[in-house]
Amino acid sequence: MVRNVVISGGGTGIGLAVARVFAGGGDRVLLVGRRRGVLEGAGVEGAVVCVADVGGVEGVREVRRVVGEELGGVDVLVHAAGGNGGLEAGSGSADPLEVVAHEWGVNFRANTLTAVLLTEALKDQLSSPGRVLFVSSIAAYRGSGSGAYAASKAALHPYAHDLARQLGPRGITVNVVAPGYIEDTEFFGGPLAEERRERLIGETSNGRVGTPGDVAQTLHWLASEGAGHVTSQVVQVNGGAERGH
C-alpha cells in the first residue's frame, strides 16, 4: 500500500535521507521546507514540494492546504525540521538578558514549535492507523552548552508521550528518535575540527560517526507495520555514546 508521508526539513540532512528511504519504498512523499531551490533540487522521485516556515501558524496552514489538495491525508508525519539556533542571526543587543531571551526563543521556535504546530495543524488529517515521528537529540540527555538547544529538543519528549495517549485510540503511534553525532548535515555550519570529531567518535562503542541514513532507517522501521505496538518511546541512535533511558 502506498502511504502519504509528510517530512518537515525534507530538503537536507536527516530529512532528505528519510525522504529517500520512504520514496524508495514506494511511498508518496511531501517535502516541507523554507527553501524552494533546496526542496526542488533534492532529487526525491515523485515528491511533492511545499515551501513553508513551519515555525509559524501561517506556514503550517499552508502545509495543511497542500496536504488536503495533493494527498488527501497523512499516513506518516516525520518532524526533521530544526537545527542549531546558534547559526541564526543574533539579537544584536548588548544586553545579556536580551541575548539569552533571543537564543532560547530561536531554539524553541526552530526545534519545538515547528514540530508542535505542524502536528496540531495536521492532526485531523492523520490516517488510522498512522505514525507521528519526532527527531530529538542526544543533547536532550546531556545538555548543549547554553542549554537552549538541548531544552528545545527535550521538550519534544513529554509532548510525544502526551500525544501517544491522545492519538492511541485512533491507532496512531508516536515515537521519538534521538541521534548522537551525525555527519553530512548542516547542523554545525561546516566541517568539525578534527580533534572534536575524533572525540565524538571516541565516545561511541562502535567507533564510527553516525549518518543521516542511520536515523532514516530507524524512523522507517518505526513507521512500519512491524512497529505497530511501539509507541511513546525515545529511541537513541548514537553508537552507544549515551546509554538507553
Sequence and secondary structure as in RCSB ss.txt:
>XXXX:A:sequence
MVRNVVISGGGTGIGLAVARVFAGGGDRVLLVGRRRGVLEGAGVEGAVVCVADVGGVEGVREVRRVVGEELGGVD
VLVHAAGGNGGLEAGSGSADPLEVVAHEWGVNFRANTLTAVLLTEALKDQLSSPGRVLFVSSIAAYRGSGSGAYA
ASKAALHPYAHDLARQLGPRGITVNVVAPGYIEDTEFFGGPLAEERRERLIGETSNGRVGTPGDVAQTLHWLASE
GAGHVTSQVVQVNGGAERGH
>XXXX:A:secstr
   EEEEETTTSHHHHHHHHHHHHTT EEEEEES HHHHHTS  TT EEEE  TTSHHHHHHHHHHIIIIISSEE
EEEE     GGGS     S HHHHHHHHHHHHHIIIIIHHHHHHHHHGGGEEEEEEEEEE  THHHH  SSSHHH
HHHHTHHHHHHHHHHHHGGGTEEEEEEEE SBSSSSTTSS   HHHHHHHHHTSSS S B HHHHHHHHHHHTSG
GGTT  SEEEEESTTSS   
